[in-house]
Amino acid sequence: MASLQGTELPCLLLLFLLSCCISSVLEVFSANAQYVVPNTTHLTGLFPHLSFNQEYSEFFGGSNVHVYKNGSLANITLNKISGSGLVSRNRYNYGFFSAGIKLPPGYTSGVVVAFYLSNADVFPHNHDEIDFELLGHEKRKDWILQTNMYGNGSVSTGREEKFRLWFNPTADFHEYSIIWNYHHIVFLVDNIPVREVIHTQAITSAYPSKPMSIYATIWDGSEWATHGGKYPVNYSYAPFVASLGKIETSGCIYHPNDTVHSCSKSKSSSPSSIDPVEGQDFITLSKQQSEGLQWARKRLMVYSYCKDKARFKVLPPECNNPN
């Protein structure tokens, strides 16, 4: 009897461990299986990856900004002392702007990682802004992606839209890209459009139109970032480090002495399809991209200001003219 128990116990323990492993694998598989990610046009990779050393300078944070691997990668850190960030050396009229970002793992409530365009330093009272804001969470992997835009100081009308992500953003780099030209603004994640703002008459007064710089920052958003401020930053989990790479930027560099955009083209010219200002690949979504946009908005969007009637007694005019 004792001999039988001696052989059974290791077997039972092995079966238990195997069942736990299988359960974990099935859980991961089922979590990913709900998202069959659509194929779409790849815009990243059309332009060369840039060096942080050449294209960016420190915005704030001092020693919390670390550029390495000959400028190909950068870490920005939030700790008890400070957040940190980088800012582009150039300002742009229009263009394509993309960064690979790997988010901090673990408990990240209240932490905000942002990749955005802004001119608040030049136009403090009527600035423009186009934002990716990644909002930390009290659960380990549930980062939320928030997109937003302002034009001509229209900050009183926040045009936020929020999305779940279909991957673990802390495990590897993922690409967050912005198309901004006269025709539309498009937010893309790993080349899948999640939001398009078409430049119509309804949005024109709030459409960003002045030259902007590019920023990448990490900072304490305890007052609002996670469940409206319910979960502030817990610095016992610090430091929080976001890694940046795969920087791609192509567009109209702003020159103060130019009377017209330096990359403006005459009506008779034929811009390349990959010209982010007037090229066909950038002024309208392809069929694949439109399908990807609908997939993202149907399956992943968790908030849109255009559906928030409790917040707006009268919805902003562009909400009555859906894309």
DRENBATI-727595 format. One record per residue (C-alpha): x, y, z; residue in one letter; residue number from 0. Coordinates in nm, 3 decimals, decimal comma, always signed. Layout:
N
<rec px="X" py="Y" pz="Z" type="A" seq="NUM"/>
...
//
This chain:
323
<rec px="+0,000" py="+0,000" pz="+0,000" type="M" seq="0"/>
<rec px="+0,280" py="+0,240" pz="+0,093" type="A" seq="1"/>
<rec px="+0,462" py="+0,149" pz="-0,230" type="S" seq="2"/>
<rec px="+0,150" py="+0,222" pz="-0,438" type="L" seq="3"/>
<rec px="+0,109" py="+0,565" pz="-0,282" type="Q" seq="4"/>
<rec px="+0,474" py="+0,638" pz="-0,351" type="G" seq="5"/>
<rec px="+0,424" py="+0,593" pz="-0,726" type="T" seq="6"/>
<rec px="+0,083" py="+0,758" pz="-0,742" type="E" seq="7"/>
<rec px="+0,179" py="+1,086" pz="-0,575" type="L" seq="8"/>
<rec px="+0,448" py="+1,191" pz="-0,828" type="P" seq="9"/>
<rec px="+0,210" py="+1,099" pz="-1,113" type="C" seq="10"/>
<rec px="-0,073" py="+1,300" pz="-0,961" type="L" seq="11"/>
<rec px="+0,162" py="+1,596" pz="-0,909" type="L" seq="12"/>
<rec px="+0,280" py="+1,573" pz="-1,270" type="L" seq="13"/>
<rec px="-0,080" py="+1,559" pz="-1,398" type="L" seq="14"/>
<rec px="-0,169" py="+1,862" pz="-1,185" type="F" seq="15"/>
<rec px="+0,123" py="+2,065" pz="-1,321" type="L" seq="16"/>
<rec px="+0,040" py="+1,965" pz="-1,679" type="L" seq="17"/>
<rec px="-0,324" py="+2,065" pz="-1,633" type="S" seq="18"/>
<rec px="-0,216" py="+2,405" pz="-1,498" type="C" seq="19"/>
<rec px="+0,013" py="+2,460" pz="-1,798" type="C" seq="20"/>
<rec px="-0,257" py="+2,354" pz="-2,045" type="I" seq="21"/>
<rec px="-0,508" py="+2,580" pz="-1,869" type="S" seq="22"/>
<rec px="-0,268" py="+2,875" pz="-1,895" type="S" seq="23"/>
<rec px="-0,202" py="+2,810" pz="-2,264" type="V" seq="24"/>
<rec px="-0,574" py="+2,780" pz="-2,337" type="L" seq="25"/>
<rec px="-0,642" py="+3,101" pz="-2,148" type="E" seq="26"/>
<rec px="-0,381" py="+3,290" pz="-2,350" type="V" seq="27"/>
<rec px="-0,503" py="+3,133" pz="-2,673" type="F" seq="28"/>
<rec px="-0,866" py="+3,215" pz="-2,606" type="S" seq="29"/>
<rec px="-0,774" py="+3,571" pz="-2,506" type="A" seq="30"/>
<rec px="-0,596" py="+3,625" pz="-2,839" type="N" seq="31"/>
<rec px="-0,837" py="+3,422" pz="-3,052" type="A" seq="32"/>
<rec px="-1,115" py="+3,676" pz="-3,010" type="Q" seq="33"/>
<rec px="-0,911" py="+3,919" pz="-3,219" type="Y" seq="34"/>
<rec px="-0,846" py="+3,806" pz="-3,574" type="V" seq="35"/>
<rec px="-0,637" py="+4,105" pz="-3,675" type="V" seq="36"/>
<rec px="-0,712" py="+4,223" pz="-4,030" type="P" seq="37"/>
<rec px="-0,441" py="+4,265" pz="-4,291" type="N" seq="38"/>
<rec px="-0,389" py="+4,624" pz="-4,392" type="T" seq="39"/>
<rec px="-0,154" py="+4,852" pz="-4,584" type="T" seq="40"/>
<rec px="+0,183" py="+4,895" pz="-4,413" type="H" seq="41"/>
<rec px="+0,286" py="+5,259" pz="-4,397" type="L" seq="42"/>
<rec px="+0,562" py="+5,210" pz="-4,142" type="T" seq="43"/>
<rec px="+0,884" py="+5,107" pz="-4,309" type="G" seq="44"/>
<rec px="+0,831" py="+5,340" pz="-4,606" type="L" seq="45"/>
<rec px="+1,061" py="+5,594" pz="-4,443" type="F" seq="46"/>
<rec px="+1,402" py="+5,551" pz="-4,278" type="P" seq="47"/>
<rec px="+1,431" py="+5,513" pz="-3,901" type="H" seq="48"/>
<rec px="+1,574" py="+5,831" pz="-3,752" type="L" seq="49"/>
<rec px="+1,826" py="+5,889" pz="-3,474" type="S" seq="50"/>
<rec px="+1,710" py="+6,037" pz="-3,146" type="F" seq="51"/>
<rec px="+2,047" py="+6,210" pz="-3,121" type="N" seq="52"/>
<rec px="+1,994" py="+6,396" pz="-3,448" type="Q" seq="53"/>
<rec px="+1,617" py="+6,454" pz="-3,450" type="E" seq="54"/>
<rec px="+1,523" py="+6,499" pz="-3,082" type="Y" seq="55"/>
<rec px="+1,641" py="+6,683" pz="-2,775" type="S" seq="56"/>
<rec px="+1,554" py="+6,653" pz="-2,408" type="E" seq="57"/>
<rec px="+1,218" py="+6,812" pz="-2,326" type="F" seq="58"/>
<rec px="+1,235" py="+6,758" pz="-1,950" type="F" seq="59"/>
<rec px="+1,353" py="+6,501" pz="-1,696" type="G" seq="60"/>
<rec px="+1,732" py="+6,526" pz="-1,710" type="G" seq="61"/>
<rec px="+1,881" py="+6,190" pz="-1,613" type="S" seq="62"/>
<rec px="+1,541" py="+6,023" pz="-1,662" type="N" seq="63"/>
<rec px="+1,603" py="+6,045" pz="-2,039" type="V" seq="64"/>
<rec px="+1,849" py="+5,788" pz="-2,172" type="H" seq="65"/>
<rec px="+1,939" py="+5,758" pz="-2,543" type="V" seq="66"/>
<rec px="+2,144" py="+5,454" pz="-2,642" type="Y" seq="67"/>
<rec px="+2,249" py="+5,222" pz="-2,927" type="K" seq="68"/>
<rec px="+2,385" py="+5,512" pz="-3,134" type="N" seq="69"/>
<rec px="+2,059" py="+5,702" pz="-3,102" type="G" seq="70"/>
<rec px="+1,833" py="+5,425" pz="-3,231" type="S" seq="71"/>
<rec px="+1,663" py="+5,368" pz="-2,895" type="L" seq="72"/>
<rec px="+1,563" py="+5,580" pz="-2,597" type="A" seq="73"/>
<rec px="+1,420" py="+5,519" pz="-2,251" type="N" seq="74"/>
<rec px="+1,206" py="+5,774" pz="-2,072" type="I" seq="75"/>
<rec px="+1,138" py="+5,724" pz="-1,702" type="T" seq="76"/>
<rec px="+0,888" py="+5,833" pz="-1,439" type="L" seq="77"/>
<rec px="+0,998" py="+5,812" pz="-1,075" type="N" seq="78"/>
<rec px="+0,929" py="+6,000" pz="-0,753" type="K" seq="79"/>
<rec px="+1,152" py="+6,285" pz="-0,867" type="I" seq="80"/>
<rec px="+1,016" py="+6,353" pz="-1,216" type="S" seq="81"/>
<rec px="+0,868" py="+6,232" pz="-1,540" type="G" seq="82"/>
<rec px="+1,062" py="+6,286" pz="-1,861" type="S" seq="83"/>
<rec px="+1,033" py="+6,341" pz="-2,233" type="G" seq="84"/>
<rec px="+1,183" py="+6,421" pz="-2,572" type="L" seq="85"/>
<rec px="+1,089" py="+6,687" pz="-2,827" type="V" seq="86"/>
<rec px="+1,170" py="+6,708" pz="-3,198" type="S" seq="87"/>
<rec px="+1,426" py="+6,964" pz="-3,312" type="R" seq="88"/>
<rec px="+1,199" py="+7,060" pz="-3,604" type="N" seq="89"/>
<rec px="+0,840" py="+7,173" pz="-3,627" type="R" seq="90"/>
<rec px="+0,613" py="+7,044" pz="-3,902" type="Y" seq="91"/>
<rec px="+0,322" py="+7,178" pz="-4,103" type="N" seq="92"/>
<rec px="+0,192" py="+6,833" pz="-4,202" type="Y" seq="93"/>
<rec px="+0,330" py="+6,482" pz="-4,226" type="G" seq="94"/>
<rec px="+0,358" py="+6,121" pz="-4,110" type="F" seq="95"/>
<rec px="+0,489" py="+6,062" pz="-3,758" type="F" seq="96"/>
<rec px="+0,552" py="+5,720" pz="-3,606" type="S" seq="97"/>
<rec px="+0,723" py="+5,568" pz="-3,302" type="A" seq="98"/>
<rec px="+0,773" py="+5,218" pz="-3,172" type="G" seq="99"/>
<rec px="+0,685" py="+5,212" pz="-2,802" type="I" seq="100"/>
<rec px="+0,725" py="+4,943" pz="-2,537" type="K" seq="101"/>
<rec px="+0,527" py="+5,028" pz="-2,224" type="L" seq="102"/>
<rec px="+0,624" py="+4,973" pz="-1,860" type="P" seq="103"/>
<rec px="+0,515" py="+4,636" pz="-1,720" type="P" seq="104"/>
<rec px="+0,344" py="+4,566" pz="-1,390" type="G" seq="105"/>
<rec px="+0,117" py="+4,790" pz="-1,184" type="Y" seq="106"/>
<rec px="+0,100" py="+5,122" pz="-1,371" type="T" seq="107"/>
<rec px="-0,213" py="+5,301" pz="-1,252" type="S" seq="108"/>
<rec px="-0,196" py="+5,677" pz="-1,306" type="G" seq="109"/>
<rec px="+0,099" py="+5,654" pz="-1,547" type="V" seq="110"/>
<rec px="+0,063" py="+5,828" pz="-1,884" type="V" seq="111"/>
<rec px="+0,290" py="+5,762" pz="-2,183" type="V" seq="112"/>
<rec px="+0,222" py="+6,005" pz="-2,467" type="A" seq="113"/>
<rec px="+0,332" py="+6,039" pz="-2,830" type="F" seq="114"/>
<rec px="+0,185" py="+6,358" pz="-2,972" type="Y" seq="115"/>
<rec px="+0,210" py="+6,676" pz="-3,176" type="L" seq="116"/>
<rec px="+0,165" py="+7,017" pz="-3,015" type="S" seq="117"/>
<rec px="+0,245" py="+7,387" pz="-3,048" type="N" seq="118"/>
<rec px="+0,142" py="+7,493" pz="-2,696" type="A" seq="119"/>
<rec px="+0,489" py="+7,639" pz="-2,643" type="D" seq="120"/>
<rec px="+0,434" py="+7,887" pz="-2,927" type="V" seq="121"/>
<rec px="+0,056" py="+7,936" pz="-2,907" type="F" seq="122"/>
<rec px="-0,032" py="+7,900" pz="-2,536" type="P" seq="123"/>
<rec px="-0,384" py="+8,041" pz="-2,577" type="H" seq="124"/>
<rec px="-0,487" py="+7,887" pz="-2,911" type="N" seq="125"/>
<rec px="-0,269" py="+7,583" pz="-2,951" type="H" seq="126"/>
<rec px="-0,320" py="+7,274" pz="-3,169" type="D" seq="127"/>
<rec px="-0,259" py="+6,918" pz="-3,054" type="E" seq="128"/>
<rec px="-0,289" py="+6,560" pz="-3,183" type="I" seq="129"/>
<rec px="-0,245" py="+6,297" pz="-2,911" type="D" seq="130"/>
<rec px="-0,175" py="+5,934" pz="-2,849" type="F" seq="131"/>
<rec px="-0,200" py="+5,886" pz="-2,472" type="E" seq="132"/>
<rec px="-0,146" py="+5,540" pz="-2,324" type="L" seq="133"/>
<rec px="-0,307" py="+5,515" pz="-1,984" type="L" seq="134"/>
<rec px="-0,178" py="+5,278" pz="-1,717" type="G" seq="135"/>
<rec px="-0,405" py="+5,047" pz="-1,524" type="H" seq="136"/>
<rec px="-0,435" py="+4,872" pz="-1,190" type="E" seq="137"/>
<rec px="-0,430" py="+4,540" pz="-1,374" type="K" seq="138"/>
<rec px="-0,104" py="+4,436" pz="-1,526" type="R" seq="139"/>
<rec px="-0,176" py="+4,433" pz="-1,899" type="K" seq="140"/>
<rec px="-0,485" py="+4,645" pz="-1,939" type="D" seq="141"/>
<rec px="-0,335" py="+4,964" pz="-2,078" type="W" seq="142"/>
<rec px="-0,593" py="+5,186" pz="-2,248" type="I" seq="143"/>
<rec px="-0,518" py="+5,383" pz="-2,565" type="L" seq="144"/>
<rec px="-0,667" py="+5,732" pz="-2,574" type="Q" seq="145"/>
<rec px="-0,666" py="+5,954" pz="-2,882" type="T" seq="146"/>
<rec px="-0,746" py="+6,323" pz="-2,879" type="N" seq="147"/>
<rec px="-0,712" py="+6,640" pz="-3,085" type="M" seq="148"/>
<rec px="-0,742" py="+7,015" pz="-3,038" type="Y" seq="149"/>
<rec px="-0,739" py="+7,297" pz="-3,288" type="G" seq="150"/>
<rec px="-0,707" py="+7,670" pz="-3,220" type="N" seq="151"/>
<rec px="-0,727" py="+7,627" pz="-2,844" type="G" seq="152"/>
<rec px="-1,051" py="+7,426" pz="-2,843" type="S" seq="153"/>
<rec px="-0,952" py="+7,249" pz="-2,520" type="V" seq="154"/>
<rec px="-1,296" py="+7,296" pz="-2,364" type="S" seq="155"/>
<rec px="-1,428" py="+7,035" pz="-2,609" type="T" seq="156"/>
<rec px="-1,218" py="+6,728" pz="-2,545" type="G" seq="157"/>
<rec px="-1,249" py="+6,498" pz="-2,844" type="R" seq="158"/>
<rec px="-1,131" py="+6,182" pz="-2,672" type="E" seq="159"/>
<rec px="-1,178" py="+5,829" pz="-2,798" type="E" seq="160"/>
<rec px="-1,052" py="+5,527" pz="-2,603" type="K" seq="161"/>
<rec px="-0,959" py="+5,177" pz="-2,716" type="F" seq="162"/>
<rec px="-0,851" py="+4,845" pz="-2,575" type="R" seq="163"/>
<rec px="-0,536" py="+4,701" pz="-2,731" type="L" seq="164"/>
<rec px="-0,532" py="+4,357" pz="-2,896" type="W" seq="165"/>
<rec px="-0,181" py="+4,274" pz="-2,773" type="F" seq="166"/>
<rec px="+0,033" py="+4,304" pz="-2,462" type="N" seq="167"/>
<rec px="+0,198" py="+4,647" pz="-2,507" type="P" seq="168"/>
<rec px="+0,461" py="+4,574" pz="-2,242" type="T" seq="169"/>
<rec px="+0,608" py="+4,265" pz="-2,410" type="A" seq="170"/>
<rec px="+0,755" py="+4,426" pz="-2,723" type="D" seq="171"/>
<rec px="+0,762" py="+4,742" pz="-2,934" type="F" seq="172"/>
<rec px="+0,442" py="+4,836" pz="-3,118" type="H" seq="173"/>
<rec px="+0,407" py="+5,117" pz="-3,370" type="E" seq="174"/>
<rec px="+0,188" py="+5,420" pz="-3,301" type="Y" seq="175"/>
<rec px="+0,152" py="+5,644" pz="-3,606" type="S" seq="176"/>
<rec px="-0,018" py="+5,971" pz="-3,697" type="I" seq="177"/>
<rec px="-0,108" py="+6,098" pz="-4,043" type="I" seq="178"/>
<rec px="-0,181" py="+6,471" pz="-4,040" type="W" seq="179"/>
<rec px="-0,247" py="+6,666" pz="-4,357" type="N" seq="180"/>
<rec px="-0,510" py="+6,900" pz="-4,496" type="Y" seq="181"/>
<rec px="-0,738" py="+6,608" pz="-4,586" type="H" seq="182"/>
<rec px="-0,758" py="+6,413" pz="-4,261" type="H" seq="183"/>
<rec px="-0,595" py="+6,300" pz="-3,937" type="I" seq="184"/>
<rec px="-0,550" py="+5,924" pz="-3,891" type="V" seq="185"/>
<rec px="-0,436" py="+5,742" pz="-3,578" type="F" seq="186"/>
<rec px="-0,283" py="+5,400" pz="-3,653" type="L" seq="187"/>
<rec px="-0,159" py="+5,122" pz="-3,424" type="V" seq="188"/>
<rec px="+0,065" py="+4,864" pz="-3,591" type="D" seq="189"/>
<rec px="-0,062" py="+5,009" pz="-3,922" type="N" seq="190"/>
<rec px="-0,429" py="+4,952" pz="-3,838" type="I" seq="191"/>
<rec px="-0,630" py="+5,276" pz="-3,837" type="P" seq="192"/>
<rec px="-0,825" py="+5,313" pz="-3,513" type="V" seq="193"/>
<rec px="-0,954" py="+5,665" pz="-3,579" type="R" seq="194"/>
<rec px="-0,994" py="+5,901" pz="-3,874" type="E" seq="195"/>
<rec px="-1,087" py="+6,269" pz="-3,846" type="V" seq="196"/>
<rec px="-1,185" py="+6,393" pz="-4,191" type="I" seq="197"/>
<rec px="-1,133" py="+6,765" pz="-4,250" type="H" seq="198"/>
<rec px="-1,492" py="+6,871" pz="-4,312" type="T" seq="199"/>
<rec px="-1,663" py="+7,205" pz="-4,268" type="Q" seq="200"/>
<rec px="-1,807" py="+7,082" pz="-3,938" type="A" seq="201"/>
<rec px="-1,461" py="+7,036" pz="-3,782" type="I" seq="202"/>
<rec px="-1,263" py="+7,304" pz="-3,963" type="T" seq="203"/>
<rec px="-1,255" py="+7,558" pz="-3,676" type="S" seq="204"/>
<rec px="-1,107" py="+7,290" pz="-3,446" type="A" seq="205"/>
<rec px="-0,881" py="+7,126" pz="-3,705" type="Y" seq="206"/>
<rec px="-0,508" py="+7,158" pz="-3,625" type="P" seq="207"/>
<rec px="-0,353" py="+7,391" pz="-3,881" type="S" seq="208"/>
<rec px="-0,040" py="+7,552" pz="-3,730" type="K" seq="209"/>
<rec px="+0,312" py="+7,404" pz="-3,723" type="P" seq="210"/>
<rec px="+0,370" py="+7,155" pz="-3,441" type="M" seq="211"/>
<rec px="+0,659" py="+6,977" pz="-3,271" type="S" seq="212"/>
<rec px="+0,665" py="+6,603" pz="-3,192" type="I" seq="213"/>
<rec px="+0,679" py="+6,491" pz="-2,829" type="Y" seq="214"/>
<rec px="+0,730" py="+6,161" pz="-2,647" type="A" seq="215"/>
<rec px="+0,672" py="+6,182" pz="-2,271" type="T" seq="216"/>
<rec px="+0,596" py="+5,986" pz="-1,956" type="I" seq="217"/>
<rec px="+0,434" py="+6,157" pz="-1,661" type="W" seq="218"/>
<rec px="+0,209" py="+6,134" pz="-1,355" type="D" seq="219"/>
<rec px="-0,159" py="+6,153" pz="-1,454" type="G" seq="220"/>
<rec px="-0,292" py="+6,047" pz="-1,114" type="S" seq="221"/>
<rec px="-0,574" py="+6,302" pz="-1,118" type="E" seq="222"/>
<rec px="-0,750" py="+6,151" pz="-1,419" type="W" seq="223"/>
<rec px="-0,569" py="+5,875" pz="-1,609" type="A" seq="224"/>
<rec px="-0,699" py="+5,554" pz="-1,446" type="T" seq="225"/>
<rec px="-1,073" py="+5,537" pz="-1,383" type="H" seq="226"/>
<rec px="-1,101" py="+5,913" pz="-1,353" type="G" seq="227"/>
<rec px="-0,831" py="+5,936" pz="-1,086" type="G" seq="228"/>
<rec px="-0,958" py="+5,652" pz="-0,867" type="K" seq="229"/>
<rec px="-0,618" py="+5,479" pz="-0,887" type="Y" seq="230"/>
<rec px="-0,320" py="+5,721" pz="-0,858" type="P" seq="231"/>
<rec px="+0,042" py="+5,635" pz="-0,932" type="V" seq="232"/>
<rec px="+0,185" py="+5,396" pz="-0,675" type="N" seq="233"/>
<rec px="+0,554" py="+5,484" pz="-0,656" type="Y" seq="234"/>
<rec px="+0,639" py="+5,165" pz="-0,469" type="S" seq="235"/>
<rec px="+0,634" py="+5,011" pz="-0,820" type="Y" seq="236"/>
<rec px="+0,863" py="+5,280" pz="-0,967" type="A" seq="237"/>
<rec px="+1,063" py="+5,342" pz="-1,176" type="P" seq="238"/>
<rec px="+0,828" py="+5,323" pz="-1,474" type="F" seq="239"/>
<rec px="+1,028" py="+5,301" pz="-1,797" type="V" seq="240"/>
<rec px="+0,891" py="+5,340" pz="-2,150" type="A" seq="241"/>
<rec px="+1,121" py="+5,238" pz="-2,436" type="S" seq="242"/>
<rec px="+1,113" py="+5,416" pz="-2,772" type="L" seq="243"/>
<rec px="+1,246" py="+5,320" pz="-3,114" type="G" seq="244"/>
<rec px="+1,163" py="+5,288" pz="-3,485" type="K" seq="245"/>
<rec px="+1,118" py="+5,665" pz="-3,518" type="I" seq="246"/>
<rec px="+0,983" py="+5,762" pz="-3,863" type="E" seq="247"/>
<rec px="+0,905" py="+6,120" pz="-3,960" type="T" seq="248"/>
<rec px="+0,832" py="+6,258" pz="-4,304" type="S" seq="249"/>
<rec px="+0,655" py="+6,579" pz="-4,390" type="G" seq="250"/>
<rec px="+0,665" py="+6,954" pz="-4,422" type="C" seq="251"/>
<rec px="+0,940" py="+7,097" pz="-4,201" type="I" seq="252"/>
<rec px="+0,839" py="+7,444" pz="-4,091" type="Y" seq="253"/>
<rec px="+1,078" py="+7,728" pz="-4,178" type="H" seq="254"/>
<rec px="+0,985" py="+8,064" pz="-4,018" type="P" seq="255"/>
<rec px="+1,086" py="+8,265" pz="-4,324" type="N" seq="256"/>
<rec px="+0,880" py="+8,061" pz="-4,572" type="D" seq="257"/>
<rec px="+0,565" py="+8,231" pz="-4,697" type="T" seq="258"/>
<rec px="+0,427" py="+7,892" pz="-4,808" type="V" seq="259"/>
<rec px="+0,485" py="+7,537" pz="-4,687" type="H" seq="260"/>
<rec px="+0,831" py="+7,421" pz="-4,793" type="S" seq="261"/>
<rec px="+0,685" py="+7,104" pz="-4,944" type="C" seq="262"/>
<rec px="+0,377" py="+7,259" pz="-5,105" type="S" seq="263"/>
<rec px="+0,322" py="+7,128" pz="-5,454" type="K" seq="264"/>
<rec px="+0,166" py="+7,306" pz="-5,750" type="S" seq="265"/>
<rec px="-0,159" py="+7,171" pz="-5,890" type="K" seq="266"/>
<rec px="+0,019" py="+7,053" pz="-6,201" type="S" seq="267"/>
<rec px="+0,271" py="+6,838" pz="-6,015" type="S" seq="268"/>
<rec px="+0,224" py="+6,469" pz="-5,947" type="S" seq="269"/>
<rec px="+0,327" py="+6,389" pz="-5,591" type="P" seq="270"/>
<rec px="+0,459" py="+6,045" pz="-5,506" type="S" seq="271"/>
<rec px="+0,201" py="+5,806" pz="-5,362" type="S" seq="272"/>
<rec px="+0,406" py="+5,801" pz="-5,042" type="I" seq="273"/>
<rec px="+0,418" py="+6,177" pz="-5,002" type="D" seq="274"/>
<rec px="+0,245" py="+6,218" pz="-4,661" type="P" seq="275"/>
<rec px="+0,110" py="+6,561" pz="-4,753" type="V" seq="276"/>
<rec px="-0,056" py="+6,492" pz="-5,090" type="E" seq="277"/>
<rec px="+0,029" py="+6,132" pz="-5,182" type="G" seq="278"/>
<rec px="-0,259" py="+5,896" pz="-5,256" type="Q" seq="279"/>
<rec px="-0,149" py="+5,653" pz="-4,985" type="D" seq="280"/>
<rec px="-0,190" py="+5,927" pz="-4,726" type="F" seq="281"/>
<rec px="-0,481" py="+6,150" pz="-4,829" type="I" seq="282"/>
<rec px="-0,744" py="+5,877" pz="-4,824" type="T" seq="283"/>
<rec px="-0,781" py="+5,534" pz="-4,666" type="L" seq="284"/>
<rec px="-0,752" py="+5,228" pz="-4,887" type="S" seq="285"/>
<rec px="-1,025" py="+4,963" pz="-4,882" type="K" seq="286"/>
<rec px="-0,810" py="+4,749" pz="-4,651" type="Q" seq="287"/>
<rec px="-0,750" py="+5,042" pz="-4,418" type="Q" seq="288"/>
<rec px="-1,121" py="+5,127" pz="-4,409" type="S" seq="289"/>
<rec px="-1,201" py="+4,769" pz="-4,317" type="E" seq="290"/>
<rec px="-0,932" py="+4,778" pz="-4,047" type="G" seq="291"/>
<rec px="-1,079" py="+5,102" pz="-3,912" type="L" seq="292"/>
<rec px="-1,425" py="+4,951" pz="-3,885" type="Q" seq="293"/>
<rec px="-1,283" py="+4,640" pz="-3,717" type="W" seq="294"/>
<rec px="-1,100" py="+4,847" pz="-3,455" type="A" seq="295"/>
<rec px="-1,393" py="+5,073" pz="-3,382" type="R" seq="296"/>
<rec px="-1,644" py="+4,790" pz="-3,359" type="K" seq="297"/>
<rec px="-1,436" py="+4,556" pz="-3,145" type="R" seq="298"/>
<rec px="-1,197" py="+4,773" pz="-2,947" type="L" seq="299"/>
<rec px="-1,343" py="+5,120" pz="-2,891" type="M" seq="300"/>
<rec px="-1,469" py="+5,166" pz="-2,535" type="V" seq="301"/>
<rec px="-1,545" py="+5,541" pz="-2,538" type="Y" seq="302"/>
<rec px="-1,621" py="+5,814" pz="-2,791" type="S" seq="303"/>
<rec px="-1,702" py="+6,174" pz="-2,705" type="Y" seq="304"/>
<rec px="-1,957" py="+6,169" pz="-2,987" type="C" seq="305"/>
<rec px="-2,166" py="+5,920" pz="-2,787" type="K" seq="306"/>
<rec px="-2,135" py="+6,096" pz="-2,452" type="D" seq="307"/>
<rec px="-2,469" py="+6,274" pz="-2,425" type="K" seq="308"/>
<rec px="-2,431" py="+6,301" pz="-2,048" type="A" seq="309"/>
<rec px="-2,123" py="+6,516" pz="-2,103" type="R" seq="310"/>
<rec px="-2,248" py="+6,723" pz="-2,397" type="F" seq="311"/>
<rec px="-2,601" py="+6,861" pz="-2,390" type="K" seq="312"/>
<rec px="-2,539" py="+6,946" pz="-2,754" type="V" seq="313"/>
<rec px="-2,292" py="+6,719" pz="-2,931" type="L" seq="314"/>
<rec px="-2,003" py="+6,887" pz="-3,120" type="P" seq="315"/>
<rec px="-2,107" py="+6,956" pz="-3,481" type="P" seq="316"/>
<rec px="-1,879" py="+6,694" pz="-3,637" type="E" seq="317"/>
<rec px="-2,063" py="+6,424" pz="-3,439" type="C" seq="318"/>
<rec px="-2,370" py="+6,489" pz="-3,653" type="N" seq="319"/>
<rec px="-2,164" py="+6,428" pz="-3,966" type="N" seq="320"/>
<rec px="-2,007" py="+6,084" pz="-3,911" type="P" seq="321"/>
<rec px="-1,712" py="+5,986" pz="-4,132" type="N" seq="322"/>
//
